[in-house]
Amino acid sequence: MNTLTELTKAILLLTSDFLKDKEPKISPLNADEWGRFSKWLNTNSLSPLDLLKVGFEEKLLAWNDAGIPLDRIKLLMNRGMALSLAFEKWQKMGIWVITKAPEDKKYYPKRIKDICRHNAPPILYGVGNRDILNRSETIGFLIDHVLNDYEKEYLKFHVKSIGGTQYVLAVCELEKKNVFLVDEALNAGVNIIMIVSNDLVGAALNKKYRNALMQNQLVIISPYYPEAVLNEINNKITNSYYNALTSLCLGFSKYVPVMGNIESDKTVNVLNDADMMEEEKPKQGTFEL
């Protein structure tokens, strides 16, 4: 994406941070607030585009929400220069943005939009191959502990079995317990969707992902602006988007037999089937999705 559409500009102004040291009083609308405001706009035959016009305040006189006062909306919409500087910086790093608007329907993950509905993020920032986001089925791995050598072998064969299927691997955050999973998937040529809650810039510039990004094997997305810092609340919200994104999940859990995502129970604890595999190493070709 080399340019921003007017609609995307309006949505970014309302919902995105642009600077690391932002003023608290100009806090962008979160997903829930955006859901309320965009629904009101639609009900009143208005569009975010209308807020780009001079005197837009007159069209919002009937708007009444204590959490989103009109003064806040005016401050947010008056950040055009900050948006231009931020977007220029993102472009240099290969970072793009997509919205829930119809113009980005091809790329915005349908499962996140359909399952999270008004709580789905208004903006997704990303780097890499956007075509992966809505392609076929997505499979995730629930790993709740550091894997031992036998479990790693078991995981490795499952990852390799994804190659050549309709599945794309989805990964939430790059925690230590997921590093082995990502490494194996990259080596096996598996297409990957990685969703992170902070520092998309760092992920975009990570040398480890350079080849995968250049070969269209990987896409990294975030519901928070590219320079966002670590935040526990954001982590939990991002995890809910990951749950919505995955259509199937294999669990590597010692403690919970079966876990379910927010849509339905689609997580199978494969360690139960393997009985931890601590007495006998798995043999190639034994495990299937």
N, C-alpha and C positions, 0 to 999 in steps of 0.2 A: 504494500500500500504506500504510494508515494504522496498522496494528498488525503486530506480529511474532507468528507462530505459535510455540508452544513448541519445535517442532523447529528452526525457524530460529534461535531464541535459542540453543539448545544448540550448533548448528553454528557460529554466530558466535563464541560464547565460546571454542570450541576453535580456530578458524582465523583470527580477525580481530584486527587492531590496533584500538585505540580512541583512543589518544593519540599525539601527535607524538613526545613524549619518553618512549617506553616503556622499561621496564627490560629489558635484554638477557636476564635470567634467565627472563622470562615471554614468551619468543618463541612466538607461535602456531604451530600445525602448518602446514607448507607442504603443497602439493598431494600430494607423494609420501608424506609422513607421514600425512596424512589418509587417503590411499588404503589404507595398511597398517592404520591403526587402525579405520577404518570396516568394512573387510573382516573384521577380527577380531571386532568387535561383532556383525556379521551372522552370522558362523559360530557364535557363541556365543549366538544368539537374543537379542541385546541391541540397543538402539537408543540414539542420542544422548539421547533423552528420559529414559532411565534415569539419566543423569548429573545431571539436575536434581533428583533425589530425595535426601533426607537419607540419608547412609550409603552413597552409591553406590560408595564405595571397596571395599566388601566384594565387589561383583560383578566387580571388576577384579583380584582377587587372583591370577588365573591369567595376567594380562597380563604379558608379558616382552619388552620392547624397550629396549635400552640407550639408544637415541636419544630415546625418549619415556617417561621414567620416570613412575611414578604421581604423584610429587610435582609434576611439571610439569603434569600433567592437573588436579590439584587446584588449583593456582595459577590456571590458565586459567579453570576453572569458577567461581572465586571473584571474578569481575569483573563481577558483575551491575550494580552501580551505574555503572561505567564504560560498560557497554553502553547503559544507559538514557540517559545523558547524550549519548553519541555518536549514538545513533539519533534522539534529539530534534533534534539539530543537523542531521543529514542530512535529516530530514523537512522542515525549514524551507527547505532548498535544493532540494527536489524529488527528492532521491536515494532510490532504492529498492534492495532487495536481492532476489536470487533464488538458490536453491540447486539442487543436482542431485537433490534429493528429489522423489518423485512429485508432491507438491502443486504444484510449479513446472514440471512437465513441459511445460505450454503455452508457457512463455516461455524456459526454458533452451535455448540453441542446441543442437539435436540433433546437428549435425555435430561440434561440439567434444566433446560427450559421447561420441559413437560412435567418433571417431577417436582422441582422447586417452585415453579410457577412465579408468583409475584416476588418471592424471595430469591430468585435467580439473580446473579450479579448483572447489573445493567451494562457493565463493560468487562471484557476480558482482554488482558494484555498478553502478548505472546511473542515467541520467536520460533522460527522453524516452519515445518510443513503443515499449514492449516488444513490441507485436504484430509489429514489423518483424523481430525476431530469428529467427523460424522461418518467415518467409513466403517461399515460392518459392525461387528460386536467388540466390546471391550472387556478384558479380563483383568482382574486385580488379584493381588496376593496379600492376605492378612498375616503379617509376621509380628508376633507379640513378644519375641525374645531373641536373644543372640543365638543363631543356629550353630549346632555342633557339626562336625565333619560329615556325619551320616545324613543329617537333615539337609546340608548344603548339596550333597550329591542328589538327594531326592528332588530338591528344588531345581537343580540344574537340568535334570531330565524333563521336568515339567515345562521349564522355560523353553528348552529346545523343541519340545513338541508343539509349541505355539507357531514356530516358523512354518510357513507354507499353509497355514489355516486362515480362516476369515477373521481371527481375533487380533486385536491390537492390545498391547499391554498398557495398563494404566497404573501410575505410581503417584502416591501422595507424599510430598516432601522428600527430601533426600536425607533421611535419618540413617544412622550408622547401620541399623539392621536391614535397610533397603539397599545399601551400597552394593552388596554382593549380587542382589537381584538385578539391579540396573546394569552392572558390569557384564553379567552373563547374557542379558538380553541384547546389549549392544554387540557383544562378540558373536551372538547367534544371528544377528541381522534382523531381529524382531522389531517391528515398528512400535514406538513408545509415545504415550501421552503422559507427560509429567506435569502435575499441578502443584504449585507452590504458593505459600501465603506471604512470602517476603523475599526481597532481594532478587527479583527477576533479572536485574542488570548483572548481578554476579553470576547467575546461571548462564546467561547469554554469552558472557565473556569467558566462561570456563573452558580451558583448552581440552578438557576431557570430552566435551560434547561437540567439539568443532567438526570433526569428520561426520558424525551422525547428523548434525544440522545441515551440513553442506550436501549430504547424500539423501536428504529428505526422509531420513529414518526416524527423526525425533521432532516432537513439538513440545515446547514448555509454555504453560499458560499460568496466569495468576489473576485472581479477582481483585487484587490490590495493586496500586500504582507501582511501577517498576523499581522504585527505590524504597519501598516500604520496609520498615524494620520489624524484627521478630516481635510478635504479639500473640499471647495465648488465646485470646478471644478469636482473633483472625484465624489462628490455626484450627480451632474447632469448627468455625464456619467453613473454612476451606475443606476440611475433612467431610463435611456434609455434602459438598459439591462432588467430591471424589466418590462418595457412596452412590450418589445419583448417576454419576458417569459410568460406573461399572455395571455391566449386565450379568457378569458371573464373577465370583471371587473364590479363590482357593485359599483355605486357611492353614497356616502353619502355626497352630496354637497348642500349647501344652495344657491350657486351663479351660477353654470353652469349646465344647463339642461342635456346636454350629453357631455361626454368627450370621446376622441378616443385615442387609443395607436398608435404607429408609424406604425403599420401594417394596421389597419383599425378601423373603429368605432365599438368597441365592449364593450363600457362602457355604462351601463344603470343606470341612476340616480334614484335609488329606492325611494329616499325621495320625488321625484315628485309624484310617485304612492301613497305613504303613506300620502301625503299632510302634512308632518312633524309629523303626529300622535300626536299632542299636546293636542287634546281634548279627544281622546280615546286611551287607551293602547292597543297594539296589543295582539291578542289572539293566543295561541299556535296552530300551524297547519294551520294558515291563509296564511303564506307566503311560496312561492316555488321558486326555482331557475328557 
